[in-house]
Structure formats: structure tokens, C-alpha cells
Amino acid sequence: MNDHVLVLGSFLLTFTTLFVGSRFLNAKLEEAGYDFSRLILIGLEPKGDTTPALSKNNMPFSSTTIGYTHFVALALALASSAFIYLKFASPKRKPVLDPKVWQEFTLREKVVVSPNTAIYRFALRHPDDVLGLPIGQHISISAEINGKEIVRSYTPTSSDDDLGHFDLLIKSYEKGNISRYVSLLKIGDKVRVRGPKGFFKYSPTLAREIGMIAGGTGITPMLQIIRAALKNPTDRTRLSLIYANVNVEDILLKKELDDLVATYPDRFSVFYVLNNPPEGWTGGVGFVTKAQIEQYLPGTANDIKLLMCGPPPMMTAMKKHLAELNYPAPRTVSKLEDQVFLF
């Protein structure tokens, strides 16, 4: 509020100074014998010009015209000041999320990206609302299933640059709770959301290089960070990703990842690993190995981070590989200062 008052006050002070200054200059020019209107529109006319004087009837710029000109100038100045104030100083909406309050959001759109995975777009209350989720953090979704309240965490793939909505990339499982619940939602249905949650918060100065290991839908926090880092022209963080899946059709948002590699070849790389690779596959086969981590991700150092997200059995295997490569062991609950962070 105080910032807005200061900005408005500065505009009013600037306008007043310009207006008073123009009137003072006008008065001084008239005392010196210059016609202010001809000075503005024609050029500086020397004092004592021998051009025949114009009568009241044939004067191109009468006092009425000059008064009208001043009025128009005043109106334009006020309009310009108001526009600049509204554009740059008007209060923005507060972030929608509240970590203590469950809120309902309506499903607006569903885009299927694989046989059992879709992007679910939920509308915020106003078109210019922002979710208010720091990059690297997640939200909780709650639903009553078979008489019990079930809560699961998900990382939106959208950011606060996306106004009026947020996107969730969710893979549904036949025996899943929230994932199956969301997959059965119809357009117009609502979900209960609370957040933000989590201990990771990305910033351009967080690390010189970030390595990532993701399995399946564990790509969501990685994608959120990748998008934020690469679209920031002042961010020089290098990112490298190992992304593991069962089949090639399970690789979520592969086209976007490949496009980002092509657009930012000096900053972003991806190595895919499949359990069941198709014929002619050139990526990794089977499970992520220690050799692949050593080849495609940054080695342990004080100015790097290594992020992991995926199925628990995969994460257990990755911890063993990292220990053999002398990375510090991740804590049970990872903190931002940890070199190895497990979502």
C-alpha cells in the first residue's frame, strides 16, 4: 500500500512541476514579446519581427485556441499519469494458495498425453489470478474415497506466469486413490487443494549445474524447474536429466523435452532409459545404471545439486548408485541446502 502511495505521489509531483513550469515559461515568453502558440508550432520568432500584425479575425491561434490547447495538454497528462499508475502501480491479486485452507477449483480442460496420463487444467477464480506456487514446491489434493479422506501431493507443471489456471500432469492407476479419482472427473467438477508445500525452492543462483533423475510422473517437479530456468534469460544454470520409463509411449511430454534440448543445447540435455525399448532405440535399456549417472550427470561438488523423483524402488536403487559415486546420502526429509534432494 505504501509503495502505491509513493508511486502515485511521484506522478502527481512530476505533473505539478511540469504544469507550473510550463505556465511560468509561457509568462516569461510573453513578457519577452514571443507568441507562445507560434513558438510551439512554427519556431522561435525573433522579438520585433516585421511581419504584419494579424487581426483578431485572421489570427491562426487566438487566446481561445491557446486555452483549448492547454486544456487538451492537461487532459492528456492526467490520462497518461492514470494509465501508467494503473499499469505499473495498481495492486496485483494475491496468490490464491493458502497453506492452511482447503480450496475448491473447477476442472476446465483435460488433455490426454498417453493411454493413462493426462494434463488436467483447473481454473482459478479470476482470469488474472496466480496460483502462488514457488518453483520446486507442490500442492496437496484431498478427496473422500470409500468414506476416508485421502491426501496426495502433486507438482503443477504450470507456473505463476500462467494466469487464471494451473495444470497437473497425472498418471492414473487402476488401484490408485487420488489419481483414479482425478481421472474420473468431468469438466466442471471440483477438487480440493491446499499448499504450497515442500522444502525445495528454485532460484537462478541455487547451483552452477543441476542433475536430475526422474521416473514416470516423477518428471513433473523436474519439468517445472526446467521450464523456469530455461525461459529466464539471466539464468545460466546448466541442467541434465536422466528420464526412465517402461515403454516409449510412457515418456511424458517427450516432444517438449526434445524441443528444449534443441533450443538450449548448451544448457539442457536429456538421456532416456526404457525397460522395453522399440527397435532402433539409441537410449538406455533396462534400469538407470551407475555408469549412466557418471556419464550424463554432474559429479559431486559443492556448487551442484542432484534432484530425484520417481517410484520408491527406483529411488532406493539410485541412492545406492550415488553412494558408490561418493555423493552425500540424501536425508529422509530433504532440505534445500542438501546436495542430493529427493522429492
N, C-alpha and C positions, 0 to 999 in steps of 0.2 A: 504493500500500500504506500509506504513512504517513498519507494522508488518511483511509483507512478506520479506522486505529487511533485517530486523533484523534476521529472521529465516535463510534466505539464507546466510547471513554473518556469523552466528554462525556455520553453517555447513562447510563453507569454512575455517573458523578459526580452527575448530576441525580437519578437514582433513589435513590442512597445518601443524598443530602441530604434528599430528601422523606421517606424512610423514618425516618431518625434524627430529623428534625424532628417527624414525627407522634408518635413514641414519647415524645419529650420533652414535647410539648404534652399528650399523654394523661396523663403522670405529673403535670404541674402542675395539670391539671384535677381529678384525683383528690385531690390534696393540698388543693385548694380546696373539695372536697366535691361535685363535679359527677359525675354518672353519664355517662361518655363515650358510651355507646350511646344514651342518651336525648337527649343533646346533639345527636348527629348526626341522629337520626331524628325527634325531636319538637321540639326547640328548646331554648334555654338555660333551664335550670331554676334558679331562684334558690337560693342557699345557704340551708339551714334551711327548706326547703319543708315545709309542714304536711301534705302528702299522706301518708296512712297508708303505713308501710313495707310493702313486698311481701316475702313469704316466699320462701325458695329455690324452693319448688314452684310459686309463681304469678308469679315474676319473668319478664317477657316477654323480657329479654335477659340471660341468665346469662353467667358468665365463659367458659363453653364456646362460647356463641354469639359472644361478642366475639372469642375466639381464632380461631374459624372465619372470622369476618368479616375479621380481619387476614390470614389465610391467603389468602382469595379476593382481597383487595386486592393482596397481594404477587404472586399468580399473574397477575392482570390487568396489573399494572405491568410485570412481566417479559415477558408476551406482547406488550404494546404496544410496549415497547422493541425487542424482537426483530423485530416487524413493520416498524417504522419503519427499523430498521437494514437489514433485507433489501430493503426497498422503495427506499430512497434512497441507501444507502451500499454495497450489495453491488456487487462489481466487475462492470462490463459487459463483454461479449465484445469482444475487439479487432477492428478492421476486418479483413475477410477478405483484401482485396487485398494483394499483396506485389509491389513493382515489379521485384524480382529473380527471382521464382519463377513459373513457369507452373503454373497450377492448372486442374483439370477441374471443370466444372459441368454439371449434367444439365438438359436441356430438359424443363420441366414442363408448359408450355402454349404454344399458338400461336393467335393471334387475327388473322385476315385483315382488313386495313383497306382494301385496294384490290386490283385484279387481280394485281399483282406485288409487293405490300408487306404485311408482317405484323409484329405485335408478338410477339417471342419472349421468353417468361419462363423464366429459368433459376433453379433452386433453389440456395440456399446450403446448407451442410451442416447447419445447425441453424435451427429456425424463428425464433429471436431474433437470428440473425446479421445484421450490417450489412456492406454491400459495402465501405464506406470510401472513397468517391469524392468529392473536393471538387467543389462545383458549378462547372461550366465545364470540367472535365477529362474525359479519355476513357480507354478501355481498348484493349488490343490483343488480337486474336483470331488464333490460329495454326492452320493445318491443312496436312497434307501432300497436295498435289494434283499428280497426274502425276509423282510422285517428287520433287517440290520442296516445300520449306517456304515457304508463303505467309503473310504477316502483313498485316493491315489494322486500321485504327483505327476505333472506333465509340464514340459517346457514348450511354450509357444514358439513357433518358427517366425512369427512376425515380430516387429519392434515398435517403438513409440513413434517412428516415422510413419507408421500405418495408422491413420486416424479413423476412428469410428468403428473399429473391429479388432479382433485378434484371431490368429489361426493356430489350430492344433493339428499336428500330424500324428494320427493314432492308428496302430495296428490292432485289429480285433482278433480275439481268441475265442474259440468255442466255449471254453471253460473260464474265460476271463470275466471279471466282475465289471469294473468301470468301462473297460474297453468294449465289451459286448453291449453294455448299457448305452454308450455313446453311439455305437454303430446302428442301433435300432431307433435312434432319434429321428423324428420327421422335421422338415422345415417348419419353424415356428415354435418348436419345443424349446424348453429352457433347461439349463444346467446351473448348479450351484457352485460358485467359485470363490476362493479366498487366496490371498497372497499379498505381496511376494514372499517367497521362502528361499532358503539356501544361503551358503556361505561364500559362493563364488560371485565376483563382480568384475567383469572385464573392463579394462581401460587400455589405451594405446601404449602406456608406459609400463604395463604389467610385466612384460618379458621381451627379450630380444627375439626369441623363437618359441613357438608353441607346437608340440607334437600331440597328436590325438589318436586314440584307438577307440573305434565305435563298432558296435554290433547291432544290426537290425535297427529298431527305432531309437537306439542309443545315439543315432545321428542327430537328433533334434537339438540338444544343447550345443553340439559342435557347429551345426548349421547356423544357429543364432549368432554364435561368436564369429564364425567365418564371414557371414554377411556384414556384420557390424564393422569388422576390421577392414575388409577389402573396400567397402564403399567410402571409408574415411580417407581423404587424400593426404592427411597429415600422419596417418598411421603407417609405420614401416615394419610392423611385426611380421615375421615370416611364419607361415602355417603349413604343417604337413600332416596328412591324415591317412591312417590305415583303416579301411572300412570293410568289415566282414559280414557276409550273408550266406544263406544256404544256396539259393538259386539266383540266376542273373535277374529274373523278374522281381526279386526281393530287394534289389538295390534301389532304395528310395531316392527320388529326385536326382537320379544319375545325370540327366541332361544338364540340370542346373550346375551340378558339381563340375562336370566336364567343361561347361561354358566358362565357369570361374577360373579353372586351370588355364584355359586358352586365353582369357582376358588378362590374367595376372600370373604369367608363368614364372616370374622371378620371386613371387611371394607365396604361391599356393601350389601344393602338389597332393595328389591322391593315389593311393595304391589299393586296389580292390582285391579281396580274397573271397573265394567261393568254395563251399563244400562240394557242390555238384556243378562244375563248370561246363559250359557248352563246348562244342568242337571249335578249335581255333582260339580258345581263351588264352590270353597272354598275361593275365594277372596271377595272383597267388592261388594255390589249390590246397584245400583242406582247412587247417586251422592256422591262425596267426602264429608265426614262429619267432623265436628269439632272434634269428638271423634277419628276419624282415624288420623287426623293431630297430635293430642295429643299423640296417641299411637305409631305412626310409625316415626315421625319426631322429631328432637331435639327441646327441649324447648328454649324459648328466652334466649339469653345470649350474652355477648359482643364478644365472640370468635366463634360464629356460623354464618352461612349465610342460608337464605331460598330463594330459587330461584323458580320462577313461569313462566310458558309459556303455553298458551292454548287459547281456544275461549274466547272472551270478556265476555259473560255471566258467564262462569265458573270462570274467574278471579275475577269478581265482587263478586261472592259468596265466593270465597276463602279469599278475603280481609275482609269480614265480620267475617268469622271464626277466622282469625288471630287476628283481633281486640279484639274479645271475649277472646282470649288466651293471651292477653297482648303483642303481638308482635307490634313493631313500624309500623305505617302505611307506605306503600311504597309511594314514591313521584311519581308525574305524569311522570317524566322522571327519572328513577332510576340511581343512581351513584354507583360506585364500593364500596364506604365506607358504603353504606346502608346495614342494617341487612337483610331487605327484598328487593329483587331485582326482578323486573318484566321485562322480556324480551319483 
